[in-house]
Every structure is written in C-alpha cells, then in structure tokens.
Amino acid sequence: MTVIRSNPMSKAMRRYLARFTPLMGAYVAVLMGTLYALERFEPQGPLLWALGLAPALPLIGCIVVMGLYLTEEKDEFPRAILVESMLWGIGITLAAATAWGFLENAGAVPHFPTYLMFPLFCGAMGLAQGFVTRKYR
C-alpha cells in the first residue's frame, strides 16, 4: 500500500502567499477605485497620471514578490519548476504579443490592451506549470 503524503508548505511559500494575497486584494480595490474616479470625476493632468498608474503598482509588487520567492525558496525542485514555468509563460506571452501585433498592424484584429499582458503571462505560466510538473510525476 502506498501512502501519499502532502508536502508541508515551505517557509518561502508561506511568505510568498502572505505577500501576494494582500497585493491582489489591493489591486482589485485600487482598480475599482480608479475606474470609479476616472468615470465620475474626469481628472486631468497629474491626477489622471496617478490614477492611470495606480492599478499597476500592486501588480508590480506581485512581480517583485515572485522574484523574492525565487530567491528565498531553498528547495531547488519547486524553484526549478517555477523558473521553467515562468520561462514558458514569458515565451508564450511574447509569441502571442508579437503575432497579435503584426495582425493588428495589418488591420486584421483590434488593438489589444497592453495592461492585459501580465494576466496573459500569469495564465500562460499557470498552464505551463501544470505541464512542467506533470513531466516529473
């Protein structure tokens, strides 16, 4: 009989989740707040710039947190899986952006909002992580 044990969460992963979760909450709150303010008040000048950039700050924080996790994780195996998954995510995102850009330039498709690049990367990385992990099972 085989006993399946779940691996305990590493300290680095607990720190990652403790950092990442509030940043995503902040992202949702800031995004909703800025969308409301942009629609309701029609700001101009520096306030427009500040409101336009505000939702990016928590996402930039998420990128920093991902990097911190990679430097803090002591176990090479989950770190290697994440690095390979991130590389696949980057490759898929760059390939999609390049192909879409040429199609957009030709007038074949509508403009793709660049603020969706990070969610595209995260989705591609998540899909890749499933495939990368699977090859080791």
Secondary structure, 3 states (H helix, E strand, C coil): CCCCCCCCCCHHHHHHHHHHHHHHHHHHHHHHHHHHHHHHHCCCHHHHHHHHHCCHHHHHHHHHHHHHHHHHCCCHHHHHHHHHHHHHHHHHHHHHHHHHHHHHHCCCCCCCCHHHHHHHHHHHHHHHHHHHHHCCC
